[in-house]
Amino acid sequence: MPRSKRYLEIKKLIDKNKTYAPKEAIELAKKTANTRFDASIEVHCRLGIDPKKGEQQVRAVVVMPNPVGKAKKIAAIVTDKDQKATKDAGADLVGGKELIEEIKKTGKINFDIAIATPEMMKDLAQIAKILGPKGLMPSPKNETVTTNIAKTISEIKKGKVSFKNDDTANVHQVIGNVSLPTEKLLENFEAFMAALRRAKPASSKGIFIKSVVIASTMGPGIKVQV
């Protein structure tokens, strides 16, 4: 697909042979944003793992210091006794077995993230085929199965995100929008990179983070020092 004239012009601002310091890369990504909307700033990391090996899968969570985009709509699937406290904590959609039945019947999903208490997981299995393909099935690994609903909701509202590698051994993560000040984007970048390093599988040998690129949505990639 041919690139637009504007894209080719802004790409000239980036030295393809240079690896930039994180702050400089973020500033360049903001400067070369190529959309009329408030684009996202994305981090793309190539990892030294074998994605075909289960023990080398990378999956973790991080609470960003600053907002990463629009507020996520949270669905909380809890027992009747927990529903009032869950609503008070700020969940956008709260329910139990009746909510599971509604999703099962309609297949409709009008939320961005689902959390659940452990005792509801057996019932949630009924809609795993609906939630799973969309990455919405609550899981202990990404801390969306929890006994502390209020804390989990608070962290998600603040900017808690989960990430995992794809089939090509890459991890992609949004760290904020172009409108977010550079310093705050840098704080999010550093928090994400620290969480990624902590998530290195024990069986992964050699260089774990092979390369990092920062870009705005639809903007050119900028190589980053790691």
HELIX and SHEET records of a PDB file:
HELIX    1   1 LYS A    5  LYS A   11  1                                   7    
HELIX    2   2 PRO A   22  LYS A   31  1                                  10    
HELIX    3   3 GLY A   54  GLN A   56  5                                   3    
HELIX    4   4 ASP A   80  ASP A   82  5                                   3    
HELIX    5   5 GLN A   83  ALA A   89  1                                   7    
HELIX    6   6 LYS A   97  THR A  106  1                                  10    
HELIX    7   7 PRO A  118  MET A  120  5                                   3    
HELIX    8   8 MET A  121  LEU A  124  1                                   4    
HELIX    9   9 ALA A  125  ILE A  127  5                                   3    
HELIX   10  10 ALA A  128  LEU A  131  1                                   4    
HELIX   11  11 GLY A  132  LYS A  134  5                                   3    
HELIX   12  12 PRO A  140  ASN A  142  5                                   3    
HELIX   13  13 ILE A  149  LYS A  158  1                                  10    
HELIX   14  14 THR A  182  ARG A  198  1                                  17    
SHEET    1   A 4 ASN A 170  ASN A 177  0                                        
SHEET    2   A 4 SER A  40  LEU A  47 -1                                        
SHEET    3   A 4 ILE A 209  SER A 216 -1                                        
SHEET    4   A 4 ILE A 222  VAL A 224 -1                                        
SHEET    1   B 2 ARG A  59  VAL A  63  0                                        
SHEET    2   B 2 LYS A 160  LYS A 164 -1                                        
SHEET    1   C 3 LEU A  93  GLY A  95  0                                        
SHEET    2   C 3 ILE A  74  ILE A  77  1                                        
SHEET    3   C 3 ILE A 113  ALA A 116  1                                        
END                                                                             
